[in-house]
């Protein structure tokens, strides 16, 4: 294994002309955590199947963005700088690195480098919890930069801002669902407490200029106003595009052209608590918009062909078995919805049209999981906070194919990315490229329905 030290839904994807071999943004080419790649490894270890490993200077929950032979990774360093790296796919060597901002703040295991970078194949965009947003060409030349915190107020998020931007149909979307008034003791808010607006903003990717800003209020109180989720595109059964947001105790659908709110559904926080922030992003599956409620609240699927308040009229189904994800965004793959409860390490397979449970099983490890599952080639890839990878079958029963320790200290939160027959796994101290591997040991674990 080589080490190189640095210098400091498929139809939806097709409609966007996405290259299936690239992983351009956080949830991949279909925006749902999947890839059409085949012949992916099911098993490997620290010496066999690892093509290269590149150390990184800091912990981050950001997932790498991959386009052909370029890999883009965000990271803080020991001096609190916020960096964007471009790595060479063939060997993991650093082609260039750029300091986009400074002033990283760690709180818990979150920090200002949590948002994932994204690319359209010509430009790469990097965003940080400081509000700094920058665009570079693939040679590392700066194209533009701005700070949303300076323009609209620093982000009032208790555990630091963690939403990733979205590129969709020629616009760059960023959501900021935050607490108002902003408490003075929140990270990075010293001297800038006070009223805040929650909003969805659309930018011109070529210039970074604001195209529109849509306010997004809610009935939530205190920390429950906050969201760490990312915006996700969706198409209604008749093919109309929407942007899904979840946070502030509800889910909303927005017009991508104007930001106008089309509908909203409450019910994901039935307890009505003031400390029930949302972390998991929405999922577009089988023509429905699916939201994960916080801390064992239900998983709810909304119809998206209605208008206004659809809290009751728009509910297609709900799943409430206390094995719902607090943090991990579900993955929609091969007509199935895979739901991961990272606290109990339980994976559940649901019918996305009805919410019916197909199977459920436990990964057999007590370490919590804060990354989101990734699916491709008939397999589901999951990594826990200690850097252990679980490879499961995406078939009709729960089957654990392999359990693979990747090393690193506790704190791994980046989801696994897939591109061109390779897996890209970020632990607390390195980015690993996995290609090939070992024969699979068929270790079937019975479903617990």
C-alpha positions in Angstrom: 0.0 0.0 0.0 1.4 3.4 -1.0 1.3 6.5 1.0 1.6 10.0 -0.5 1.9 12.9 1.8 0.0 16.1 0.8 1.7 19.4 0.5 0.3 20.9 3.7 -32.3 8.2 -9.0 -30.7 6.7 -12.3 -33.4 8.2 -14.4 -33.0 11.5 -12.8 -29.3 11.4 -13.4 -29.9 10.5 -17.1 -32.1 13.5 -17.4 -29.2 15.7 -16.3 -26.7 14.0 -18.7 -24.7 12.8 -15.7 -21.7 10.6 -16.3 -22.4 7.5 -14.4 -18.7 6.8 -13.9 -18.3 10.1 -11.9 -19.3 10.9 -8.3 -19.8 14.6 -8.8 -21.5 15.5 -5.5 -22.4 14.2 -2.1 -25.1 11.6 -3.0 -23.6 10.6 -6.3 -24.8 10.7 -10.0 -28.5 9.9 -9.2 -28.6 12.1 -6.0 -29.7 9.1 -3.9 -26.5 7.4 -2.8 -26.2 5.0 -5.7 -24.0 4.3 -8.7 -24.6 2.1 -11.8 -21.0 0.8 -11.5 -20.4 -3.0 -11.6 -17.7 -5.4 -10.6 -17.0 -3.6 -7.4 -15.0 -5.3 -4.5 -16.8 -7.1 -1.8 -13.8 -7.8 0.5 -10.3 -6.4 1.0 -7.9 -5.7 3.8 -5.1 -3.2 4.7 -2.7 -4.8 2.2 -4.8 -6.4 -0.5 -7.2 -4.4 -2.6 -6.0 -1.0 -1.5 -4.6 0.8 -4.5 -3.4 3.8 -2.6 -3.9 5.8 0.6 -3.3 9.5 0.9 -3.0 11.1 4.4 -5.2 14.1 5.0 -4.4 16.9 7.5 -7.6 16.9 9.4 -10.9 15.2 10.2 -13.9 16.0 8.0 -17.3 14.5 7.2 -17.0 15.8 3.6 -17.3 13.1 0.9 -14.9 13.4 -2.0 -16.1 14.5 -5.4 -14.7 12.5 -8.4 -14.6 13.4 -12.0 -12.6 11.1 -14.3 -9.0 11.3 -13.1 -9.5 14.2 -10.6 -10.5 13.7 -7.0 -11.5 16.7 -4.8 -11.3 16.6 -1.0 -12.1 19.3 1.6 -10.2 19.3 4.9 -9.1 21.5 7.7 -5.5 21.6 8.8 -3.7 22.0 12.2 -3.6 25.8 11.7 -7.4 26.0 11.3 -7.2 26.7 7.6 -9.9 25.3 5.4 -8.4 23.6 2.3 -9.4 22.1 -1.0 -7.2 19.3 -2.4 -7.1 17.9 -5.9 -5.7 14.4 -6.0 -4.6 12.4 -9.0 -6.8 9.3 -9.3 -4.1 7.0 -10.5 -1.8 7.2 -7.5 -3.4 9.6 -5.0 -0.7 12.2 -5.2 -1.7 15.8 -4.5 -1.9 17.9 -7.8 -2.7 21.1 -6.0 -4.2 22.5 -2.8 -5.9 25.8 -2.1 -6.6 27.6 1.1 -10.2 28.8 0.7 -10.7 30.2 4.2 -9.4 30.1 7.7 -11.0 29.9 11.2 -12.0 26.3 11.4 -14.0 25.5 14.5 -14.4 22.0 15.9 -17.5 21.1 18.0 -18.1 17.5 18.8 -17.0 15.7 15.7 -18.3 18.4 13.4 -16.3 21.2 11.9 -16.3 23.9 9.3 -15.1 21.5 6.6 -18.2 19.3 6.8 -19.9 20.3 3.5 -18.8 18.1 0.5 -17.2 19.7 -2.6 -18.9 19.2 -6.0 -18.1 19.6 -9.6 -19.7 19.8 -13.1 -16.6 18.4 -14.9 -15.1 21.8 -15.6 -15.4 23.7 -12.3 -15.1 22.5 -8.7 -17.0 24.2 -5.9 -15.9 24.2 -2.3 -18.1 25.4 0.6 -17.4 25.7 4.3 -19.2 26.4 7.6 -17.6 29.8 7.7 -19.9 30.8 4.8 -16.9 30.8 2.3 -17.8 29.5 -1.1 -15.2 29.3 -3.9 -14.9 28.0 -7.5 -11.8 26.7 -9.2 -11.0 25.2 -12.6 -9.4 21.8 -12.7 -5.9 23.4 -12.8 -6.6 25.1 -9.4 -7.1 28.6 -10.8 -9.5 30.6 -8.8 -12.6 31.7 -10.7 -14.7 33.4 -8.0 -15.2 33.5 -4.3 -17.7 35.0 -1.9 -18.9 34.6 1.7 -22.6 34.0 2.4 -22.0 34.7 6.1 -20.9 38.2 5.3 -23.9 38.7 2.9 -26.7 37.2 5.0 -25.3 36.6 8.5 -23.1 34.0 10.1 -24.8 30.6 10.3 -26.5 29.9 13.6 -26.0 26.1 13.9 -25.2 24.5 17.2 -22.8 21.8 16.0 -21.4 23.8 13.0 -23.0 24.1 9.6 -23.0 20.7 7.7 -25.2 21.0 4.6 -23.6 20.3 1.2 -24.5 22.4 -1.9 -26.4 21.0 -4.8 -25.8 21.4 -8.6 -29.0 20.9 -10.6 -30.1 22.1 -14.0 -27.6 25.0 -14.2 -28.0 26.3 -10.7 -26.0 26.0 -7.5 -28.4 25.6 -4.5 -27.5 26.1 -0.9 -29.9 25.7 2.1 -29.5 27.5 5.4 -32.1 26.4 8.0 -30.9 27.9 11.2 -31.9 29.1 14.7 -33.3 32.6 15.3 -32.5 34.6 17.3 -28.9 33.3 17.0 -27.4 32.6 20.5 -24.1 34.3 21.3 -22.6 31.1 22.5 -23.0 29.3 19.1 -19.7 28.4 17.2 -18.4 31.4 15.4 -21.1 33.8 16.4 -19.3 35.9 19.0 -20.4 39.5 18.5 -22.9 38.5 15.8 -25.9 37.1 17.7 -29.4 38.2 16.8 -32.2 37.6 14.3 -31.6 35.2 11.4 -33.5 34.1 8.3 -33.7 30.5 7.1 -33.5 30.3 3.4 -32.8 28.5 0.2 -30.5 30.3 -2.2 -29.8 29.7 -5.9 -26.5 31.0 -7.4 -25.1 31.3 -10.9 -22.3 28.6 -11.0 -20.3 30.7 -13.5 -20.1 33.8 -11.4 -21.3 33.0 -7.9 -23.9 35.7 -8.0 -27.3 35.3 -6.3 -30.1 34.4 -8.7 -32.8 34.3 -6.0 -33.2 33.9 -2.3 -36.3 32.2 -0.9 -37.1 32.5 2.8 -38.1 29.2 4.4 -39.7 29.8 7.8 -41.2 27.1 10.0 -43.2 26.6 13.3 -40.2 25.0 15.0 -38.5 26.5 18.1 -34.9 26.9 19.3 -32.5 24.2 18.0 -35.4 22.4 16.2 -35.2 25.2 13.6 -31.8 23.9 12.5 -31.0 21.4 9.8 -27.8 19.6 8.8 -29.5 18.1 5.8 -28.7 18.9 2.2 -31.1 19.9 -0.6 -32.1 17.1 -3.0 -33.7 17.3 -6.4 -36.9 15.4 -7.1 -39.3 14.7 -10.0 -43.0 14.4 -9.5 -44.8 11.4 -11.2 -45.5 13.7 -14.2 -41.9 14.7 -14.5 -41.8 18.2 -12.9 -38.7 19.1 -11.0 -38.7 20.2 -7.4 -36.0 20.9 -4.7 -36.6 19.1 -1.4 -35.7 20.6 1.9 -36.1 19.1 5.4 -35.7 20.9 8.7 -37.7 23.0 11.1 -40.0 20.0 11.9 -41.2 19.8 8.2 -40.3 18.9 4.6 -40.9 21.4 1.8 -40.9 21.2 -2.0 -39.7 24.2 -4.0 -39.7 25.4 -7.6 -36.1 25.1 -8.9 -36.6 28.1 -11.2 -37.8 30.6 -8.5 -37.5 28.9 -5.1 -41.2 29.3 -4.5 -42.6 26.9 -1.9 -45.0 24.4 -3.6 -46.0 22.4 -0.6 -45.0 21.5 3.0 -45.6 18.6 5.3 -45.2 18.5 9.0 -45.2 15.4 11.2 -41.5 14.4 11.2 -41.2 15.7 14.8 -44.3 14.6 16.6 -42.8 15.2 20.0 -42.5 18.9 19.2 -39.3 19.2 21.2 -37.2 22.3 21.0 -33.9 20.3 20.7 -34.9 18.1 17.7 -32.7 19.3 14.9 -32.7 17.3 11.6 -29.6 15.7 10.1 -30.5 13.1 7.5 -31.3 14.5 4.0 -34.5 13.9 2.1 -34.7 11.1 -0.4 -36.5 11.1 -3.7 -37.9 7.5 -4.3 -40.6 6.0 -6.4 -42.2 9.4 -7.1 -42.4 10.2 -3.3 -40.4 12.6 -1.1 -39.2 10.8 2.0 -38.0 12.5 5.2 -36.3 11.0 8.3 -37.5 12.5 11.6 -35.0 13.2 14.3 -34.1 10.8 17.2 -36.3 7.8 16.5 -39.1 9.8 15.0 -40.9 8.2 12.0 -39.8 8.0 8.4 -42.5 9.7 6.3 -43.2 9.6 2.6 -45.1 12.5 1.1 -46.8 12.8 -2.2 -45.4 15.7 -4.3 -48.3 16.4 -6.7 -50.3 18.4 -4.2 -50.1 22.1 -3.1 -50.0 23.9 0.2 -50.0 22.2 3.6 -50.0 18.4 2.9 -49.2 17.3 6.5 -52.3 15.0 6.4 -53.5 14.8 2.8 -50.1 14.2 1.4 -48.8 11.3 3.6 -48.3 8.2 1.4 -47.0 6.1 4.3 -45.0 6.2 7.5 -42.5 3.8 9.1 -42.2 4.0 12.9 -40.4 1.1 14.5 -37.8 3.1 16.4 -35.1 1.8 13.9 -35.2 5.0 11.9 -32.1 7.0 11.1 -31.3 10.1 13.2 -28.3 10.9 11.0 -27.8 8.5 8.1 -29.6 9.4 4.9 -31.4 6.4 3.4 -30.4 5.0 0.0 -32.8 4.2 -2.8 -31.4 1.4 -4.9 -32.8 -1.3 -7.3 -36.4 -0.4 -6.3 -35.7 -0.7 -2.6 -35.2 1.8 0.2 -32.4 0.9 2.6 -32.7 2.7 6.0 -29.8 2.7 8.4 -30.2 3.4 12.1 -26.6 4.3 13.0 -27.2 4.2 16.8 -28.4 0.5 16.9 -26.4 -0.5 13.7 -29.6 -1.8 12.2 -30.2 -1.9 8.4 -33.8 -2.1 7.2 -35.1 -2.7 3.7 -38.5 -1.1 2.8 -40.7 -1.0 -0.2 -40.5 2.7 -1.1 -44.0 2.7 -2.6 -45.8 1.4 0.5 -43.3 1.5 3.3 -43.7 -2.2 3.9 -40.7 -3.8 5.6 -39.0 -6.5 3.5 -36.2 -7.4 6.0 -34.1 -6.1 8.8 -30.7 -7.1 10.3 -28.0 -6.0 12.6 -24.4 -5.3 11.5 -23.0 -6.8 14.7 -20.8 -3.9 15.9 -21.6 -1.5 18.7 -19.7 1.5 17.3 -22.2 4.2 16.1 -22.5 5.1 12.4 -22.8 8.8 11.3 -22.1 8.3 7.5 -24.8 7.4 5.0 -24.9 4.1 3.1 -23.9 3.8 -0.5 -25.2 1.2 -2.9 -24.0 -0.3 -6.2 -23.4 -3.6 -7.9 -25.9 -5.4 -5.7 -24.1 -4.3 -2.6 -24.5 -1.7 0.2 -21.4 -0.1 1.6 -21.4 1.4 5.2 -18.6 2.8 7.4 -18.8 3.4 11.1 -17.1 6.1 13.2 -14.1 3.8 13.9 -13.5 3.3 10.2 -14.8 -0.2 9.9 -16.6 -0.9 6.6 -19.6 -3.2 6.3 -20.5 -4.7 2.9 -24.0 -6.1 2.8 -26.1 -7.6 0.0 -28.8 -5.4 -1.5 -30.9 -8.5 -2.2 -34.0 -10.0 -0.8 -32.6 -10.9 2.6 -30.1 -9.4 5.0 -26.7 -10.8 4.3 -23.4 -9.4 5.7 -20.7 -10.1 3.1 -17.7 -8.6 4.9 -16.5 -6.5 7.9 -13.3 -4.6 7.1 -11.4 -2.4 9.5 -9.8 0.5 7.7 -8.0 2.1 10.6 -8.0 5.7 11.8 -9.2 7.1 15.1 -12.8 7.5 16.2 -14.7 10.1 14.2 -15.1 8.8 10.6 -18.3 10.4 9.2 -17.7 10.7 5.4 -19.9 8.5 3.1 -18.2 6.1 0.7 -18.0 7.3 -2.9 -17.9 5.1 -6.0 -16.4 5.8 -9.5 -15.1 3.7 -12.4 -14.9 0.4 -10.5 -13.3 1.9 -7.4 -14.4 2.8 -3.9 -13.1 5.9 -2.2 -13.2 5.7 1.6 -12.3 8.6 3.8 -11.3 7.7 7.4 -10.2 10.2 10.0 -6.6 10.4 8.7 -6.6 9.3 5.0 -8.5 8.8 1.8 -8.2 5.3 0.5 -8.8 4.0 -3.1 -10.1 0.4 -3.1 -9.8 -1.7 -6.2 -9.9 -5.5 -6.4 -9.7 -7.4 -3.2 -10.2 -10.8 -1.5 -12.7 -13.6 -2.1 -15.9 -13.0 -0.2 -16.7 -15.1 2.8 -20.4 -15.8 2.7 -21.4 -14.8 6.2 -25.2 -14.8 6.2 -27.0 -13.3 9.1 -30.7 -14.0 9.4 -33.2 -11.2 9.1 -35.0 -10.1 12.2 -38.4 -9.2 10.9 
